[in-house]
Amino acid sequence: MDNLIRYKSVINLKIIASFFFLLTLFACNSTEPRLPESSQDFCGTIQAEVKTTLSEQLSGVSKKMESKTGVYVLEQGAEAMFSRAWLSSHAEQTIDVQYFIFSADNIGLIAIDYLVRAAEHGVKVRILVDDIMVDATGDELLMLNAHKNIAIKIYNPMANIGKNIIEKIVNITTDFHGLNQRMHNKTFTVDGKVAITGGRNVADEYFGYDHEYNFRDRDVLLIGGVTSEIQKSFNQFWDDELSVPVNKLVKTKGSPISSPTFAALHQYACNPENFLPQIREKIEKLPEAFNYIQETKKLHWLDDIEYISDAPGKNNKNEFLGGSGISTERLISLVQKAKKSVIIQTPYLITTDLGKNIFKKLVDKGVEVKILTNSLASNDNLEAFSGYQRDRDALLKTGVRIYEFKPDAQVRIKVMSSELQEKLDHIPVFGLHAKSMVIDDYTTVIGTFNLDPRSANLNTESVTIIPSAEIAKSVKQGMLTEMNPENAWETTLDWNPDGEVSKIKQLRVKSRIVVPKNIL
């Protein structure tokens, strides 16, 4: 009887959690066109000529690329955006894009415009996006996919693209484990030579351009070397049966699109109100910035860089909502070998008994463990914060020191878009989204992995492991700065900053206690 009661309790929690999950999936798409035709020719005044190619820009380091990896950490949102834009416009053969979120906001539309323009110049563009957070209609996806040089696939399409409400309910009730297996990888690879990977999705808030809420995030630019492994991983995902061509998911209304038109998209991206001329100018000058980071030795050429990615599907479902993965096991191995310090940034912090035991053993043998995560005031995910809140005291008792990010962290002024700061009469709320780790002042990990059960067991994740004292020193210094009082609160067993928000938000978090921690 006890076992039956426990079983029914788990089922009830699954159903309640399912309803929370479904709320994000049933929004109605507007029938209005996202981009109405422009009556003004904004593109006519913009010089579109590309004066150099990616191969020409990399010619001076081509020999190094054969045996080493060029590494440059992208700390600021603007430089991360500029890099993607410049690479898109100077690609010669291929652009492979893999993201959990690719929004159709201002940054997303401009990013798509760059990809379309690359395709119009003969570059083969492949876009792989997770199903859950696709921010586009079926017709919009079909239009993009109709370009002869663009192919779009949707990963694990069980709940969004091409599914009606009945199909969504059937999938969530009959295959809850499968539905929760998401692709959280984030890679942007050009010509198989240069890649960007890390925490950033494609949306305004990940690059410091949102008017209300922005993230402190981190990517890494990789040249040559391990880039081939990123390309191999992308191909593995692209070829997997979980990645489904969009034209097999969405039914064409009327005749198939034979001549897709992107005039409205181009005019949107050319409009100076959407894409400031000074930003466009900075992108065009990126080769100067590239030369600068080489001359100042901020571009590091390293051996033994590792790119670790989970396989599509993550696990075989033998353990409900569990199963671990390659990235999980590699990170556990790295942390367990720490001898001096482990410094971590993670937006969502929900540790299992295994995680707490690992941290306790480290602290007991004298290893300093510090973690920066979001406070309730800076958090954008109340379900995840509820899981952390339930777990916080137990984690503190292991001896780990925990810092919680302030929504008005002073560091936001440094890493946010300067153009946006000049334009707004207020400073947006700032949240943490970087997923990074520095171990023993030597090993830096930058990736997509959150310290939570979802990353450990359900989402496919990827991490780049960088053995370099110089890079570790720089990244760690930034992480410790962000733990300072002007940027974060230190939470203890006696005090936490939950009271810094309204009673309503505190109650909203408490209401999420019904959501099981193993899906957070």
QUIRAMO-V598412 format. One line per field, one symbol per residue. ss: DSSP state (h for helix, s for strand, l for the rest). A space follows every 50 residues. Layout:
ss->???
This chain:
ss->lhhhhhhhhhhhhhhhhhhhhhllllllllllllllllllllhhhlllll lllhhhhhhhhhhhhhhlssssssllhhhhhhhhhhhhhhlllssssssl lslllhhhhhhhhhhhhhhhlllssssssslllllllhhhhhhhhlllls ssssslllllllllhhhhhhhhhhlhhhhlllslllsssslllsssssll lslhhhllllllssssllssssslllhhhhhhhhhhhhhlllssshhhll llllllllllllhhhhhhhhllllllhhhhhhhhlhhhhhhhhhhlllls sslllssssllllllllllllllllhhhhhhhhhhhllllssssslllsl llhhhhhhhhhhhhlllssssssslllllllhhhhhhhhhhhhhhhllll sssssllllllhhhhllhhhhhhlllllsssslllsssslllssssslll slhhhhhhlslsssssslhhhhhhhhhhhhhllllllsssslllllhhhh llhhhhhhhhhhhhllhhhl
